[in-house]
Amino acid sequence: MSNVAEFIEIRKSIETLASQITLNVAQKAVHESKQYLDEANRQLEVLKPMVDNDVQVIVAGRLTRQLAGLGTKVEKMVAKLPAKKRLAGRPTVVKLEKPVKRPENTEDPEITVFERP
């Protein structure tokens, strides 16, 4: 009986983690989603050897598919992250450009009026 109780507790924990992953994906919190997904996959690996009957087989399959789907969503979010442009630990060097010196116009403007013939 303790095996069934353990199975139920781990299943509930995985389902809670899956709902947290879904919320974090909606909020676009990539790192938290990835952490929850890793934890849920670890718990799923513990759950799979505990399967004893047909109902537990169905539950394990459903959770596997659900986590696989959430994993693809998280991977898409990771792929959409912008690349970091500067290396960590290196100070940013700002180059100041010298202003371009333009030649001064010393000529007086000339106004020409064109008339129609």
Biotite code that builds the C-alpha atoms (Angstrom):
import biotite.structure as struc

atoms = struc.array([
    struc.Atom([0.000, 0.000, 0.000], chain_id="A", res_id=1, res_name="MET", atom_name="CA", element="C"),
    struc.Atom([2.820, 2.430, 0.709], chain_id="A", res_id=2, res_name="SER", atom_name="CA", element="C"),
    struc.Atom([3.905, 2.053, -2.907], chain_id="A", res_id=3, res_name="ASN", atom_name="CA", element="C"),
    struc.Atom([0.506, 3.362, -4.076], chain_id="A", res_id=4, res_name="VAL", atom_name="CA", element="C"),
    struc.Atom([0.606, 6.240, -1.596], chain_id="A", res_id=5, res_name="ALA", atom_name="CA", element="C"),
    struc.Atom([4.119, 7.170, -2.729], chain_id="A", res_id=6, res_name="GLU", atom_name="CA", element="C"),
    struc.Atom([2.995, 6.968, -6.353], chain_id="A", res_id=7, res_name="PHE", atom_name="CA", element="C"),
    struc.Atom([0.101, 9.345, -5.661], chain_id="A", res_id=8, res_name="ILE", atom_name="CA", element="C"),
    struc.Atom([2.318, 11.835, -3.805], chain_id="A", res_id=9, res_name="GLU", atom_name="CA", element="C"),
    struc.Atom([4.909, 11.908, -6.590], chain_id="A", res_id=10, res_name="ILE", atom_name="CA", element="C"),
    struc.Atom([2.152, 12.230, -9.223], chain_id="A", res_id=11, res_name="ARG", atom_name="CA", element="C"),
    struc.Atom([0.644, 15.211, -7.366], chain_id="A", res_id=12, res_name="LYS", atom_name="CA", element="C"),
    struc.Atom([4.068, 16.779, -7.062], chain_id="A", res_id=13, res_name="SER", atom_name="CA", element="C"),
    struc.Atom([4.711, 16.380, -10.794], chain_id="A", res_id=14, res_name="ILE", atom_name="CA", element="C"),
    struc.Atom([1.307, 17.855, -11.632], chain_id="A", res_id=15, res_name="GLU", atom_name="CA", element="C"),
    struc.Atom([2.011, 20.834, -9.355], chain_id="A", res_id=16, res_name="THR", atom_name="CA", element="C"),
    struc.Atom([5.365, 21.365, -11.045], chain_id="A", res_id=17, res_name="LEU", atom_name="CA", element="C"),
    struc.Atom([3.668, 21.131, -14.459], chain_id="A", res_id=18, res_name="ALA", atom_name="CA", element="C"),
    struc.Atom([1.196, 23.846, -13.480], chain_id="A", res_id=19, res_name="SER", atom_name="CA", element="C"),
    struc.Atom([4.106, 26.012, -12.257], chain_id="A", res_id=20, res_name="GLN", atom_name="CA", element="C"),
    struc.Atom([5.889, 25.470, -15.573], chain_id="A", res_id=21, res_name="ILE", atom_name="CA", element="C"),
    struc.Atom([2.733, 26.507, -17.452], chain_id="A", res_id=22, res_name="THR", atom_name="CA", element="C"),
    struc.Atom([2.459, 29.705, -15.393], chain_id="A", res_id=23, res_name="LEU", atom_name="CA", element="C"),
    struc.Atom([6.131, 30.526, -15.888], chain_id="A", res_id=24, res_name="ASN", atom_name="CA", element="C"),
    struc.Atom([5.869, 29.930, -19.633], chain_id="A", res_id=25, res_name="VAL", atom_name="CA", element="C"),
    struc.Atom([2.920, 32.347, -19.728], chain_id="A", res_id=26, res_name="ALA", atom_name="CA", element="C"),
    struc.Atom([5.006, 34.896, -17.806], chain_id="A", res_id=27, res_name="GLN", atom_name="CA", element="C"),
    struc.Atom([8.034, 34.143, -20.008], chain_id="A", res_id=28, res_name="LYS", atom_name="CA", element="C"),
    struc.Atom([10.237, 33.270, -17.029], chain_id="A", res_id=29, res_name="ALA", atom_name="CA", element="C"),
    struc.Atom([12.631, 30.982, -18.859], chain_id="A", res_id=30, res_name="VAL", atom_name="CA", element="C"),
    struc.Atom([15.076, 30.031, -16.122], chain_id="A", res_id=31, res_name="HIS", atom_name="CA", element="C"),
    struc.Atom([12.391, 29.200, -13.555], chain_id="A", res_id=32, res_name="GLU", atom_name="CA", element="C"),
    struc.Atom([10.507, 27.128, -16.131], chain_id="A", res_id=33, res_name="SER", atom_name="CA", element="C"),
    struc.Atom([13.654, 25.183, -16.950], chain_id="A", res_id=34, res_name="LYS", atom_name="CA", element="C"),
    struc.Atom([14.354, 24.496, -13.259], chain_id="A", res_id=35, res_name="GLN", atom_name="CA", element="C"),
    struc.Atom([10.808, 23.257, -12.636], chain_id="A", res_id=36, res_name="TYR", atom_name="CA", element="C"),
    struc.Atom([10.967, 21.114, -15.778], chain_id="A", res_id=37, res_name="LEU", atom_name="CA", element="C"),
    struc.Atom([14.227, 19.492, -14.683], chain_id="A", res_id=38, res_name="ASP", atom_name="CA", element="C"),
    struc.Atom([12.779, 18.726, -11.251], chain_id="A", res_id=39, res_name="GLU", atom_name="CA", element="C"),
    struc.Atom([9.585, 17.293, -12.761], chain_id="A", res_id=40, res_name="ALA", atom_name="CA", element="C"),
    struc.Atom([11.592, 15.054, -15.116], chain_id="A", res_id=41, res_name="ASN", atom_name="CA", element="C"),
    struc.Atom([13.674, 13.779, -12.186], chain_id="A", res_id=42, res_name="ARG", atom_name="CA", element="C"),
    struc.Atom([10.513, 12.930, -10.266], chain_id="A", res_id=43, res_name="GLN", atom_name="CA", element="C"),
    struc.Atom([9.050, 11.243, -13.346], chain_id="A", res_id=44, res_name="LEU", atom_name="CA", element="C"),
    struc.Atom([12.105, 8.996, -13.531], chain_id="A", res_id=45, res_name="GLU", atom_name="CA", element="C"),
    struc.Atom([11.412, 7.988, -9.910], chain_id="A", res_id=46, res_name="VAL", atom_name="CA", element="C"),
    struc.Atom([7.725, 7.426, -10.708], chain_id="A", res_id=47, res_name="LEU", atom_name="CA", element="C"),
    struc.Atom([8.150, 5.185, -13.771], chain_id="A", res_id=48, res_name="LYS", atom_name="CA", element="C"),
    struc.Atom([9.654, 2.161, -11.946], chain_id="A", res_id=49, res_name="PRO", atom_name="CA", element="C"),
    struc.Atom([6.813, 2.314, -9.395], chain_id="A", res_id=50, res_name="MET", atom_name="CA", element="C"),
    struc.Atom([4.135, 1.492, -12.009], chain_id="A", res_id=51, res_name="VAL", atom_name="CA", element="C"),
    struc.Atom([2.155, -1.625, -10.980], chain_id="A", res_id=52, res_name="ASP", atom_name="CA", element="C"),
    struc.Atom([-1.206, -1.564, -12.759], chain_id="A", res_id=53, res_name="ASN", atom_name="CA", element="C"),
    struc.Atom([-2.899, -0.304, -15.914], chain_id="A", res_id=54, res_name="ASP", atom_name="CA", element="C"),
    struc.Atom([-4.106, 2.943, -14.359], chain_id="A", res_id=55, res_name="VAL", atom_name="CA", element="C"),
    struc.Atom([-0.610, 3.829, -13.234], chain_id="A", res_id=56, res_name="GLN", atom_name="CA", element="C"),
    struc.Atom([0.707, 3.058, -16.726], chain_id="A", res_id=57, res_name="VAL", atom_name="CA", element="C"),
    struc.Atom([-1.828, 5.509, -18.170], chain_id="A", res_id=58, res_name="ILE", atom_name="CA", element="C"),
    struc.Atom([-0.910, 8.171, -15.587], chain_id="A", res_id=59, res_name="VAL", atom_name="CA", element="C"),
    struc.Atom([2.819, 7.764, -16.240], chain_id="A", res_id=60, res_name="ALA", atom_name="CA", element="C"),
    struc.Atom([2.253, 8.029, -20.007], chain_id="A", res_id=61, res_name="GLY", atom_name="CA", element="C"),
    struc.Atom([0.105, 11.129, -19.617], chain_id="A", res_id=62, res_name="ARG", atom_name="CA", element="C"),
    struc.Atom([2.678, 12.823, -17.408], chain_id="A", res_id=63, res_name="LEU", atom_name="CA", element="C"),
    struc.Atom([5.462, 11.883, -19.817], chain_id="A", res_id=64, res_name="THR", atom_name="CA", element="C"),
    struc.Atom([3.586, 13.445, -22.743], chain_id="A", res_id=65, res_name="ARG", atom_name="CA", element="C"),
    struc.Atom([2.675, 16.519, -20.717], chain_id="A", res_id=66, res_name="GLN", atom_name="CA", element="C"),
    struc.Atom([6.280, 17.139, -19.657], chain_id="A", res_id=67, res_name="LEU", atom_name="CA", element="C"),
    struc.Atom([7.511, 16.527, -23.196], chain_id="A", res_id=68, res_name="ALA", atom_name="CA", element="C"),
    struc.Atom([5.105, 19.182, -24.492], chain_id="A", res_id=69, res_name="GLY", atom_name="CA", element="C"),
    struc.Atom([6.125, 21.631, -21.809], chain_id="A", res_id=70, res_name="LEU", atom_name="CA", element="C"),
    struc.Atom([9.764, 20.854, -22.594], chain_id="A", res_id=71, res_name="GLY", atom_name="CA", element="C"),
    struc.Atom([9.289, 21.893, -26.221], chain_id="A", res_id=72, res_name="THR", atom_name="CA", element="C"),
    struc.Atom([7.650, 25.148, -25.107], chain_id="A", res_id=73, res_name="LYS", atom_name="CA", element="C"),
    struc.Atom([10.530, 25.913, -22.765], chain_id="A", res_id=74, res_name="VAL", atom_name="CA", element="C"),
    struc.Atom([13.095, 25.098, -25.471], chain_id="A", res_id=75, res_name="GLU", atom_name="CA", element="C"),
    struc.Atom([11.337, 27.453, -27.885], chain_id="A", res_id=76, res_name="LYS", atom_name="CA", element="C"),
    struc.Atom([11.494, 30.177, -25.257], chain_id="A", res_id=77, res_name="MET", atom_name="CA", element="C"),
    struc.Atom([15.204, 29.518, -24.711], chain_id="A", res_id=78, res_name="VAL", atom_name="CA", element="C"),
    struc.Atom([15.799, 29.754, -28.455], chain_id="A", res_id=79, res_name="ALA", atom_name="CA", element="C"),
    struc.Atom([14.029, 33.124, -28.574], chain_id="A", res_id=80, res_name="LYS", atom_name="CA", element="C"),
    struc.Atom([16.222, 34.638, -25.866], chain_id="A", res_id=81, res_name="LEU", atom_name="CA", element="C"),
    struc.Atom([18.407, 37.425, -27.197], chain_id="A", res_id=82, res_name="PRO", atom_name="CA", element="C"),
    struc.Atom([22.091, 36.632, -27.425], chain_id="A", res_id=83, res_name="ALA", atom_name="CA", element="C"),
    struc.Atom([24.306, 38.394, -24.954], chain_id="A", res_id=84, res_name="LYS", atom_name="CA", element="C"),
    struc.Atom([26.515, 40.866, -26.742], chain_id="A", res_id=85, res_name="LYS", atom_name="CA", element="C"),
    struc.Atom([29.191, 41.427, -24.158], chain_id="A", res_id=86, res_name="ARG", atom_name="CA", element="C"),
    struc.Atom([31.277, 38.965, -22.255], chain_id="A", res_id=87, res_name="LEU", atom_name="CA", element="C"),
    struc.Atom([30.780, 38.726, -18.527], chain_id="A", res_id=88, res_name="ALA", atom_name="CA", element="C"),
    struc.Atom([33.625, 40.090, -16.469], chain_id="A", res_id=89, res_name="GLY", atom_name="CA", element="C"),
    struc.Atom([34.954, 42.399, -19.144], chain_id="A", res_id=90, res_name="ARG", atom_name="CA", element="C"),
    struc.Atom([34.326, 46.102, -18.714], chain_id="A", res_id=91, res_name="PRO", atom_name="CA", element="C"),
    struc.Atom([32.464, 47.859, -21.445], chain_id="A", res_id=92, res_name="THR", atom_name="CA", element="C"),
    struc.Atom([34.603, 50.267, -23.440], chain_id="A", res_id=93, res_name="VAL", atom_name="CA", element="C"),
    struc.Atom([32.823, 53.338, -24.701], chain_id="A", res_id=94, res_name="VAL", atom_name="CA", element="C"),
    struc.Atom([34.429, 55.075, -27.651], chain_id="A", res_id=95, res_name="LYS", atom_name="CA", element="C"),
    struc.Atom([33.689, 58.753, -27.973], chain_id="A", res_id=96, res_name="LEU", atom_name="CA", element="C"),
    struc.Atom([33.674, 60.095, -31.472], chain_id="A", res_id=97, res_name="GLU", atom_name="CA", element="C"),
    struc.Atom([35.229, 63.456, -32.206], chain_id="A", res_id=98, res_name="LYS", atom_name="CA", element="C"),
    struc.Atom([32.767, 65.924, -33.627], chain_id="A", res_id=99, res_name="PRO", atom_name="CA", element="C"),
    struc.Atom([33.128, 66.507, -37.341], chain_id="A", res_id=100, res_name="VAL", atom_name="CA", element="C"),
    struc.Atom([34.405, 69.999, -38.055], chain_id="A", res_id=101, res_name="LYS", atom_name="CA", element="C"),
    struc.Atom([32.550, 71.583, -40.916], chain_id="A", res_id=102, res_name="ARG", atom_name="CA", element="C"),
    struc.Atom([33.977, 74.430, -42.937], chain_id="A", res_id=103, res_name="PRO", atom_name="CA", element="C"),
    struc.Atom([32.329, 77.715, -42.194], chain_id="A", res_id=104, res_name="GLU", atom_name="CA", element="C"),
    struc.Atom([30.450, 79.463, -44.959], chain_id="A", res_id=105, res_name="ASN", atom_name="CA", element="C"),
    struc.Atom([31.741, 83.027, -45.273], chain_id="A", res_id=106, res_name="THR", atom_name="CA", element="C"),
    struc.Atom([29.885, 83.911, -48.454], chain_id="A", res_id=107, res_name="GLU", atom_name="CA", element="C"),
    struc.Atom([26.777, 86.043, -48.386], chain_id="A", res_id=108, res_name="ASP", atom_name="CA", element="C"),
    struc.Atom([23.686, 84.298, -49.666], chain_id="A", res_id=109, res_name="PRO", atom_name="CA", element="C"),
    struc.Atom([22.532, 85.386, -53.067], chain_id="A", res_id=110, res_name="GLU", atom_name="CA", element="C"),
    struc.Atom([18.857, 85.489, -53.930], chain_id="A", res_id=111, res_name="ILE", atom_name="CA", element="C"),
    struc.Atom([17.939, 85.013, -57.539], chain_id="A", res_id=112, res_name="THR", atom_name="CA", element="C"),
    struc.Atom([14.433, 85.686, -58.736], chain_id="A", res_id=113, res_name="VAL", atom_name="CA", element="C"),
    struc.Atom([13.291, 83.945, -61.860], chain_id="A", res_id=114, res_name="PHE", atom_name="CA", element="C"),
    struc.Atom([10.545, 85.527, -63.882], chain_id="A", res_id=115, res_name="GLU", atom_name="CA", element="C"),
    struc.Atom([8.347, 83.943, -66.441], chain_id="A", res_id=116, res_name="ARG", atom_name="CA", element="C"),
    struc.Atom([8.618, 85.306, -69.971], chain_id="A", res_id=117, res_name="PRO", atom_name="CA", element="C"),
])
